[in-house]
Amino acid sequence: MSTATVTAAPSMDPIVLARLTGKLGDRETVSKLCATLGDVFSEFLPDMLESELGFEVAVSYAGFTMGKFGELTEGLGGAMAFCDASLRDWCEHFTLICDSPLIITLVENMLGAVSDSIEDPQPRPLSKIELDVAAMMFDRISGVLKTAVSSATSFEPLLGAAHNAELRKPVEDGTQNAHVAMVNMAVGIGPVLSTFHVVIPQATLLKSVIAAPRPANVAKTRAEWSEQLSEQVRRSKVTLEARIHLEPQTLDTISRLQPGDIIPFNEAGDVRVDVNANGRNLYVCEFGRSGARYTVRVKDTYGSEDDILQHIIG
């Protein structure tokens, strides 16, 4: 009696499988779709931003890249702001990314700086207030994107919280290995050139019909933007620090201080306290108590309300 030999069928090449299932396109097709979407951003985003912000913003298509989601996004490096988004009936998950110099420059200009006097900011993680501005930028980008694929959906984009790259959490749903296309856009504000990126699964992009939106669909007023920024800034939480001057001591005395030793305040009457945020002095206060809690009472400020807001953000 002979024993039959069973030979396992060879597994299909994953690249071939991805192409057959519509998850991976050829470079020429993806290039045309990305260029069309880049043209839409170039045509409509500058006018929208300029009408809202009051200063010139240049936006141009800077090419595309193809690859796995994790490899492409990690290849951008740090100091980037991310936003994970979805658009019902079009895409369950796409990602918007801005480099930090773009947001820093936007904030400086929105607070009245002259574009030509601003130097290229050093890339760095964004502050909470800057992330609020990044969220508004992501909202504008997704708004143009939505109108470009409006034939596929009548819903509005759902945006996750804007966050710094280093705070992204690893996912285990296969997203990192998804075949995506990244549309790269250059943004010029005065002498500062920065970028934003739109990362779309190729499975979605290959089925998309991209068309230029009508200007009326993306226009907002500068007053609306300013009001929204003002509201975001005022709702952002800021850590305050209070500094009290103590009596001068010799190095010999300081070196011998032990737990329980007392250092007097420098003033004999009302004790002056300087309150600051982000290293910037905001208020002159006096030290006191309210019940069991120590407090400070504001006596004077280091500028107007606008000055204080600029100090905190800067």
N, C-alpha and C positions, 0 to 999 in steps of 0.2 A: 504494500500500500504506500503510495507516494504522498508526500506532504506538499501542498500547494504553497507557492511563494507569493506573498502579497507585497506589492510595491506601492508605497505612498506617492500620491500625485504631487508633483512639485508645486510649492506655493507660488502664487502670482506675484510678480514684482510690484511692490507697493506704489511706485510711481505710475506704472501702467494702470493699476487698479484705480488710483486717484483720477487719472485722466478719463477712464471709462465711466466712472461714477460722477463726473462733472465737478470734482473738487479741485482739479488742477488744469489750468488752461495753457495754451502755447503762448510764448512770449509776445508774439505779434498781436494777438487778440487782447491780451491783458494790457499791453502798451497803449493800444488805441482807447480802451475804456478808461484807463487812468489819465491819459492826456485829455480826454473829453471832460472828465470830472475836474481836472486841474484847470481847464479853460473856464469852467463854470465858476470856480472859486476866484480865479483871476479877474473875471468880468464883474462879478457882483459883490464880492466881499469888500473891496476897497471903497466903493461908493457908500455901502452901508456903514462901514466903520467911520469914514470921514464925516458923513452927515450926523452921526451920533457923537463923535469925539471932538470934532472941530479942528483936526489937524490931518495932514496928508499921510496916508498909509498905502504903500505899494505892495501888491501881492502878485506873485508870478509862479508859474508851474516850474518845478525844479526836478522833474523826472520821477521815476518810480523804482521800487525794488520788489523782488519776489522772493519768497522763502517761507520757512516755518515761523509762526508767530513769535515764539520765544527767542529764536536766533535774531530776528530782525529788530525786535524791541530792545533786547539786551545790547545789540550792537550800537544803539544810539548813545550809550553811556549814561552817566548819572546826570543830576541837575535838570531833569525833565519833569514836567507835570503831566499826569495821565488822567484820563477820564474814560471809564468803560460805559458803553451806551448800547441801546437797542432801539429798533424801530419796527413796530409791529407790522406784519405782512411784508416786510422787506428783509430785515436782518436781526437775528436774535442777539448777536454780540459783535460790535465793532468798537474800535478804540481810537480816541483822539489824543494827540500828544502835542504839547508846546514846549519849546526849550525855554529855560528860565529867563534868558536875556529879553525875550519877547515880552513877557509879562512885566518884568522890572521896568523896561522902557515904556510900556503902556502906562504903568502907574505913575512914573515920573512925569510923563506928558500930560496925563489927566489932572495932575496936581499943579500944572502951570509951568513946567520946565520948558525951555526952548529946545526944540529937537536938535538944532545944529550944535548946541552946547553940550549935549549929552554924549559921553564916551561909551564905548562898548562895555556893558556890565559884565562882570566876571560871573560865569555860570555858578549857581549855588542853589541849595534847596530853598523853596519859597516859604515866606512867612504865612501865617493864617490869613492875614488880610490880602496878601498877594494871591493866595489860592482862591479867595473869593472873586478876585478879578479874573483869574484863570477860568473859573467856572462860568463867568459871563462870556468870555471869549469862546469857550467850548460851546456855549449855547448858540452863539452867532454862527459858528462853523457848522454845527449840526443843523441849524435852520436852513442854511444854503444847501447843505447836503440833502435835506428832506425834500426841498422843492425840486432838486435835480432828479430825484427818483420818485416824484409825486405820483407818477402813473402807477406805481406799485403799491401805494398806501395812502390812506387819508388820515392816518394817525400822526401824533406828534412824537418826536424822539424822547426817550426816557434816559436821563443822564445820571450816572453815579456821581459820587462826590469827587471833586478834583483833589488829587493827592500827589505827593512827591514820589519819584521813582523808587526811592529806597524803602518806602512803606508799602509797596505792592506785596501782596501775599501770594505764595505759589498756589496754583490750582491743579486739581487732579482730574479735570473733566475732559482732557484731551485738547484744550484750547492751545496750549503751548506748542503742540505739534501740528496744528491746523495749517494748511497751505493758505497763505494770505498774500495780498498785494498792498504795498504801502505807497500812498500818494504823497509825495514830498512837495511842500510849498515854501517858497522864500517870502519873507515879509521884511520890507524896508520902512523904518521910521527914522527920518533924518539920516544921520550917518550910520545908524545901527542896523545891521542885517541879521535877521534871525529866522527861525523856521517853525512850521508846524507840520504835523503828519496825520494822515487819516489811514488807519489800518483796517482793511475789509477782507473777510474770507473770500477766497476766489470762488467758492461755491455760490456765494451771493452775487459777487461782481459779474460773473459770467452770464447770469440770468437777468442782469439789470439793463433797463433802457434809460439812458441818461440824456436829459434834455435841459436846456437853459431855462431857469425860472423867469417868471415875469417880475420886473422890478418892484411892483406893488406888493409882492409877496414877502419881500425881505426888508422893506424900508421901515425904519423906526426913527424917531426924532432924537436929536442930541439931548434934549431935556429929559427924555425917558431914560437914556443911558446914565446921565448924570444923577438923576434921582435914584436909580437902582444902585449905582456905585455908592452914593451917599448912605443909602439905607444899609448896604452890605458892610460898609466901614463902621457904621455906628452900632451894628449888631455884633461885630467881631469882639471876642474877649481878648483883653490885653493884660499881661501880668505887670503889676505895679510893684516897685520897690521903694522903701523909705530909708533914707540915710540920715543919721543923727551924728552931729559932731560931739566927740567926747573930749575931756580935758587932756592936754598933751601929757605924755608920760615919757620918762627916760627909757632907753633901751634896756637898762639894767632892771628897772621895775617891771617892764613888759615881760622880760625873759623869766621872771620869778613869779608871775601870776599863777594862782591856783584856783580850782573850782571853789566858788563861794566868795572870792575877792570881789570888790566893788570898784568900778570906774565911774566917776561922776560925769554928768553932762557938762558941756562947756559953758552953757548959759545958766545964770542963776535964776532968771525969771522964766518967761515962756520959752520952752525949748524949741528951737527952730528945727524943722524936718524938711529935707528936700526929697520930693517924690518924683521918681523917674520911671520911664518905660523904654525898653530897647536902648538903654544907656543915655537917654535924652531927658533932661530935667523938664518937668511939666508944671509942678506946683510948689509953692512955698507954704508949709503947714506948721502948725504948732502941735506939740505932743500933749496927749491927755488920756483920760480914761472915761469909759461909759459903762458903769456897772463893773462887771468882772473883766471886761475886755479893754485892752489898750487901744487907743484910736489916734488919728491925726485929724486936725481941723484945717481946711483950706483957708489960707489968708491972702494969697496972691497967686497969679499965674505967670508963666514965662512967655506968654503971647496970647493971641486971639484964638478962637475956636479952630479956625483954619490952620493957624500955625501949629497948634497942638496935634491936629490930625496929620499934618505933613511930617512933624517930628516922629510920631508913632510909626507911620508907614515907612518913612525913610530909615 
